[in-house]
Amino acid sequence: MALLHSLEKEGNWLFKHRGQLPLILFILAIPAVFSTSYDDLTPVQVKAFNYSAYILSILGFWVRSYTIGTTPRGTSGRNTEEQVAEQLNHSGIYSTVRHPLYLGNYLMWIGIVLFTKNIEFTIIVSLMYWLYYERIMFAEERFLERKFGQSYLDWAKGVPAFIPRFSSFQKSSIPFSMKSVLRREYSGVLATVIGFVFVDLLIGYKKWHTISLGKNLCIMLIITTVITIILRSLKHYTSVLKEEDRS
């Protein structure tokens, strides 16, 4: 099999199973935490790690939210079986980067990884993420090239794959929809909060040999869980969050 086809096949397989990536990170976080010497960190360093981690994850959520809130039906979906694209996005965040959702995913999860306060682990996960999603992006772009032809190639030529170029930003062709964000992002936010909670529990057990959770994270987990239950109920049992021409 030619390398081109091999990479595309691998990318399509990884695309179908990309939901398992958080589970892999949870498992890898265990040895990362237990190999980190937290007693060597000063209170200032701990705060710097924590706030940097929170900011990165919030930034990732913002990127995903803006992307989802400004894209029409048939694009940027949660489809897991195959690539789907009814139209090609050129405006909004897609005028600055070709794969904004994957960028948002990276920022959200690298925040959790940085929360372990293990720099080596953060670097390793970043490299793993790139190798993992590079193949997914490759398969996705092959699909888009076949479907949209030269129009896709012309757009891709001027837009970076992963690192945004803000100088090329063009206002989104459709208005931002908060309903789309509320309908589609609650599970990702809850998963991110659970990730922070998991790491915090691991660190507490490593340092004090007991299961304890910081007050702020405990409050955040409760609030996020309640909001998730409410939004999930509204999505499945009412029409409050339904919209025309949105995924």
HELIX and SHEET records of a PDB file:
HELIX    1   1 LEU A    3  LYS A   16  1                                  14    
HELIX    2   2 ARG A   18  GLN A   20  5                                   3    
HELIX    3   3 LEU A   21  PHE A   34  1                                  14    
HELIX    4   4 TYR A   38  ASP A   40  5                                   3    
HELIX    5   5 PRO A   43  GLY A   69  1                                  27    
HELIX    6   6 ILE A   93  SER A   95  5                                   3    
HELIX    7   7 PRO A  100  LEU A  114  1                                  15    
HELIX    8   8 ILE A  119  PHE A  148  1                                  30    
HELIX    9   9 GLN A  150  GLY A  158  1                                   9    
HELIX   10  10 PHE A  166  SER A  168  5                                   3    
HELIX   11  11 MET A  178  ARG A  184  1                                   7    
HELIX   12  12 TYR A  186  TRP A  208  1                                  23    
HELIX   13  13 LYS A  215  TYR A  237  1                                  23    
END                                                                             
